[in-house]
Amino acid sequence: MRLSGLYCYKQRIDWERPRGRHMAKALKVRPEGEEKMGLKAPGILTFMISVILTVAVIFVWFFDAQIPLLQGPGMIVGLLLAQLILVLGCTMRGL
């Protein structure tokens, strides 16, 4: 192993910044079995359910609205559920 270069995933990458097509090749170096994480925008229905649930919790918190499932500890559960729906909508296909 030479000190002038970095060996990474069976390919040598120079300490100097790669130029042109070599830059693209350097950025594509990944360990075996690792895939690119595919995030996408959530569907409109998933996004709206998450927003409506979040707004309902905000109304209960600030304006003391009487929504039975969102009273007390249900507010935290409601916010966590809204964010979970949004995260699943961004990471899973078809939601």
Biotite code that builds the C-alpha atoms (Angstrom):
import biotite.structure as struc

atoms = struc.array([
    struc.Atom([0.000, 0.000, 0.000], chain_id="A", res_id=1, res_name="MET", atom_name="CA", element="C"),
    struc.Atom([1.475, 3.287, -1.055], chain_id="A", res_id=2, res_name="ARG", atom_name="CA", element="C"),
    struc.Atom([1.047, 6.486, 0.907], chain_id="A", res_id=3, res_name="LEU", atom_name="CA", element="C"),
    struc.Atom([0.220, 8.489, -2.213], chain_id="A", res_id=4, res_name="SER", atom_name="CA", element="C"),
    struc.Atom([-3.123, 6.775, -2.790], chain_id="A", res_id=5, res_name="GLY", atom_name="CA", element="C"),
    struc.Atom([-6.142, 5.423, -0.949], chain_id="A", res_id=6, res_name="LEU", atom_name="CA", element="C"),
    struc.Atom([-7.176, 1.836, -1.574], chain_id="A", res_id=7, res_name="TYR", atom_name="CA", element="C"),
    struc.Atom([-10.915, 1.453, -1.168], chain_id="A", res_id=8, res_name="CYS", atom_name="CA", element="C"),
    struc.Atom([-13.045, -1.539, -2.122], chain_id="A", res_id=9, res_name="TYR", atom_name="CA", element="C"),
    struc.Atom([-10.393, -3.129, -4.356], chain_id="A", res_id=10, res_name="LYS", atom_name="CA", element="C"),
    struc.Atom([-9.901, 0.066, -6.365], chain_id="A", res_id=11, res_name="GLN", atom_name="CA", element="C"),
    struc.Atom([-7.231, 2.701, -5.998], chain_id="A", res_id=12, res_name="ARG", atom_name="CA", element="C"),
    struc.Atom([-8.493, 6.267, -5.585], chain_id="A", res_id=13, res_name="ILE", atom_name="CA", element="C"),
    struc.Atom([-5.899, 9.032, -5.688], chain_id="A", res_id=14, res_name="ASP", atom_name="CA", element="C"),
    struc.Atom([-5.790, 11.649, -2.960], chain_id="A", res_id=15, res_name="TRP", atom_name="CA", element="C"),
    struc.Atom([-6.087, 14.237, -5.697], chain_id="A", res_id=16, res_name="GLU", atom_name="CA", element="C"),
    struc.Atom([-9.595, 15.083, -6.786], chain_id="A", res_id=17, res_name="ARG", atom_name="CA", element="C"),
    struc.Atom([-10.601, 12.875, -9.733], chain_id="A", res_id=18, res_name="PRO", atom_name="CA", element="C"),
    struc.Atom([-11.585, 14.783, -12.844], chain_id="A", res_id=19, res_name="ARG", atom_name="CA", element="C"),
    struc.Atom([-14.114, 14.101, -15.611], chain_id="A", res_id=20, res_name="GLY", atom_name="CA", element="C"),
    struc.Atom([-15.358, 10.558, -16.038], chain_id="A", res_id=21, res_name="ARG", atom_name="CA", element="C"),
    struc.Atom([-13.011, 9.394, -13.275], chain_id="A", res_id=22, res_name="HIS", atom_name="CA", element="C"),
    struc.Atom([-15.079, 11.428, -10.768], chain_id="A", res_id=23, res_name="MET", atom_name="CA", element="C"),
    struc.Atom([-18.204, 9.474, -11.666], chain_id="A", res_id=24, res_name="ALA", atom_name="CA", element="C"),
    struc.Atom([-16.311, 6.196, -11.342], chain_id="A", res_id=25, res_name="LYS", atom_name="CA", element="C"),
    struc.Atom([-14.943, 7.190, -7.920], chain_id="A", res_id=26, res_name="ALA", atom_name="CA", element="C"),
    struc.Atom([-18.388, 8.080, -6.641], chain_id="A", res_id=27, res_name="LEU", atom_name="CA", element="C"),
    struc.Atom([-19.868, 4.743, -7.740], chain_id="A", res_id=28, res_name="LYS", atom_name="CA", element="C"),
    struc.Atom([-17.520, 2.669, -5.564], chain_id="A", res_id=29, res_name="VAL", atom_name="CA", element="C"),
    struc.Atom([-19.631, 0.681, -3.077], chain_id="A", res_id=30, res_name="ARG", atom_name="CA", element="C"),
    struc.Atom([-19.109, -2.447, -1.013], chain_id="A", res_id=31, res_name="PRO", atom_name="CA", element="C"),
    struc.Atom([-20.567, -5.650, -2.352], chain_id="A", res_id=32, res_name="GLU", atom_name="CA", element="C"),
    struc.Atom([-24.263, -6.125, -1.579], chain_id="A", res_id=33, res_name="GLY", atom_name="CA", element="C"),
    struc.Atom([-24.886, -2.475, -0.739], chain_id="A", res_id=34, res_name="GLU", atom_name="CA", element="C"),
    struc.Atom([-27.544, -0.832, -2.853], chain_id="A", res_id=35, res_name="GLU", atom_name="CA", element="C"),
    struc.Atom([-28.486, 2.779, -3.352], chain_id="A", res_id=36, res_name="LYS", atom_name="CA", element="C"),
    struc.Atom([-31.284, 3.851, -1.001], chain_id="A", res_id=37, res_name="MET", atom_name="CA", element="C"),
    struc.Atom([-34.246, 4.892, -3.101], chain_id="A", res_id=38, res_name="GLY", atom_name="CA", element="C"),
    struc.Atom([-36.255, 7.670, -1.499], chain_id="A", res_id=39, res_name="LEU", atom_name="CA", element="C"),
    struc.Atom([-39.255, 9.060, -3.315], chain_id="A", res_id=40, res_name="LYS", atom_name="CA", element="C"),
    struc.Atom([-41.978, 11.582, -2.736], chain_id="A", res_id=41, res_name="ALA", atom_name="CA", element="C"),
    struc.Atom([-44.958, 10.089, -0.875], chain_id="A", res_id=42, res_name="PRO", atom_name="CA", element="C"),
    struc.Atom([-48.299, 9.710, -2.598], chain_id="A", res_id=43, res_name="GLY", atom_name="CA", element="C"),
    struc.Atom([-50.818, 12.507, -2.175], chain_id="A", res_id=44, res_name="ILE", atom_name="CA", element="C"),
    struc.Atom([-53.094, 10.351, -0.004], chain_id="A", res_id=45, res_name="LEU", atom_name="CA", element="C"),
    struc.Atom([-50.242, 9.329, 2.317], chain_id="A", res_id=46, res_name="THR", atom_name="CA", element="C"),
    struc.Atom([-49.058, 12.923, 2.609], chain_id="A", res_id=47, res_name="PHE", atom_name="CA", element="C"),
    struc.Atom([-52.549, 14.276, 3.317], chain_id="A", res_id=48, res_name="MET", atom_name="CA", element="C"),
    struc.Atom([-53.280, 11.648, 6.005], chain_id="A", res_id=49, res_name="ILE", atom_name="CA", element="C"),
    struc.Atom([-50.035, 12.574, 7.733], chain_id="A", res_id=50, res_name="SER", atom_name="CA", element="C"),
    struc.Atom([-50.733, 16.314, 7.520], chain_id="A", res_id=51, res_name="VAL", atom_name="CA", element="C"),
    struc.Atom([-54.355, 16.002, 8.706], chain_id="A", res_id=52, res_name="ILE", atom_name="CA", element="C"),
    struc.Atom([-53.336, 13.870, 11.684], chain_id="A", res_id=53, res_name="LEU", atom_name="CA", element="C"),
    struc.Atom([-50.575, 16.330, 12.603], chain_id="A", res_id=54, res_name="THR", atom_name="CA", element="C"),
    struc.Atom([-52.926, 19.320, 12.334], chain_id="A", res_id=55, res_name="VAL", atom_name="CA", element="C"),
    struc.Atom([-55.523, 17.522, 14.467], chain_id="A", res_id=56, res_name="ALA", atom_name="CA", element="C"),
    struc.Atom([-52.917, 16.979, 17.205], chain_id="A", res_id=57, res_name="VAL", atom_name="CA", element="C"),
    struc.Atom([-51.894, 20.636, 16.995], chain_id="A", res_id=58, res_name="ILE", atom_name="CA", element="C"),
    struc.Atom([-55.539, 21.712, 17.400], chain_id="A", res_id=59, res_name="PHE", atom_name="CA", element="C"),
    struc.Atom([-55.892, 19.498, 20.469], chain_id="A", res_id=60, res_name="VAL", atom_name="CA", element="C"),
    struc.Atom([-52.662, 20.855, 21.958], chain_id="A", res_id=61, res_name="TRP", atom_name="CA", element="C"),
    struc.Atom([-53.102, 24.578, 21.361], chain_id="A", res_id=62, res_name="PHE", atom_name="CA", element="C"),
    struc.Atom([-56.872, 25.089, 21.162], chain_id="A", res_id=63, res_name="PHE", atom_name="CA", element="C"),
    struc.Atom([-58.068, 22.348, 23.554], chain_id="A", res_id=64, res_name="ASP", atom_name="CA", element="C"),
    struc.Atom([-60.202, 20.707, 20.888], chain_id="A", res_id=65, res_name="ALA", atom_name="CA", element="C"),
    struc.Atom([-62.109, 17.638, 22.077], chain_id="A", res_id=66, res_name="GLN", atom_name="CA", element="C"),
    struc.Atom([-60.954, 14.734, 19.886], chain_id="A", res_id=67, res_name="ILE", atom_name="CA", element="C"),
    struc.Atom([-61.314, 11.560, 21.993], chain_id="A", res_id=68, res_name="PRO", atom_name="CA", element="C"),
    struc.Atom([-58.413, 9.499, 20.583], chain_id="A", res_id=69, res_name="LEU", atom_name="CA", element="C"),
    struc.Atom([-55.982, 12.410, 20.743], chain_id="A", res_id=70, res_name="LEU", atom_name="CA", element="C"),
    struc.Atom([-56.470, 13.447, 24.376], chain_id="A", res_id=71, res_name="GLN", atom_name="CA", element="C"),
    struc.Atom([-53.613, 13.052, 26.868], chain_id="A", res_id=72, res_name="GLY", atom_name="CA", element="C"),
    struc.Atom([-50.952, 10.543, 25.801], chain_id="A", res_id=73, res_name="PRO", atom_name="CA", element="C"),
    struc.Atom([-52.817, 10.051, 22.542], chain_id="A", res_id=74, res_name="GLY", atom_name="CA", element="C"),
    struc.Atom([-51.256, 13.284, 21.273], chain_id="A", res_id=75, res_name="MET", atom_name="CA", element="C"),
    struc.Atom([-47.766, 11.804, 21.296], chain_id="A", res_id=76, res_name="ILE", atom_name="CA", element="C"),
    struc.Atom([-49.011, 8.589, 19.720], chain_id="A", res_id=77, res_name="VAL", atom_name="CA", element="C"),
    struc.Atom([-50.856, 10.618, 17.080], chain_id="A", res_id=78, res_name="GLY", atom_name="CA", element="C"),
    struc.Atom([-47.758, 12.613, 16.153], chain_id="A", res_id=79, res_name="LEU", atom_name="CA", element="C"),
    struc.Atom([-45.580, 9.501, 16.037], chain_id="A", res_id=80, res_name="LEU", atom_name="CA", element="C"),
    struc.Atom([-48.164, 7.745, 13.870], chain_id="A", res_id=81, res_name="LEU", atom_name="CA", element="C"),
    struc.Atom([-48.342, 10.715, 11.483], chain_id="A", res_id=82, res_name="ALA", atom_name="CA", element="C"),
    struc.Atom([-44.570, 10.807, 11.089], chain_id="A", res_id=83, res_name="GLN", atom_name="CA", element="C"),
    struc.Atom([-44.353, 7.014, 10.716], chain_id="A", res_id=84, res_name="LEU", atom_name="CA", element="C"),
    struc.Atom([-46.924, 7.143, 7.913], chain_id="A", res_id=85, res_name="ILE", atom_name="CA", element="C"),
    struc.Atom([-44.911, 9.875, 6.203], chain_id="A", res_id=86, res_name="LEU", atom_name="CA", element="C"),
    struc.Atom([-41.605, 8.001, 6.540], chain_id="A", res_id=87, res_name="VAL", atom_name="CA", element="C"),
    struc.Atom([-43.126, 4.784, 5.232], chain_id="A", res_id=88, res_name="LEU", atom_name="CA", element="C"),
    struc.Atom([-44.636, 6.728, 2.341], chain_id="A", res_id=89, res_name="GLY", atom_name="CA", element="C"),
    struc.Atom([-41.184, 8.048, 1.422], chain_id="A", res_id=90, res_name="CYS", atom_name="CA", element="C"),
    struc.Atom([-39.318, 4.747, 1.676], chain_id="A", res_id=91, res_name="THR", atom_name="CA", element="C"),
    struc.Atom([-41.750, 2.082, 0.474], chain_id="A", res_id=92, res_name="MET", atom_name="CA", element="C"),
    struc.Atom([-43.019, 1.690, -3.048], chain_id="A", res_id=93, res_name="ARG", atom_name="CA", element="C"),
    struc.Atom([-46.757, 1.967, -3.640], chain_id="A", res_id=94, res_name="GLY", atom_name="CA", element="C"),
    struc.Atom([-47.724, 3.976, -0.540], chain_id="A", res_id=95, res_name="LEU", atom_name="CA", element="C"),
])
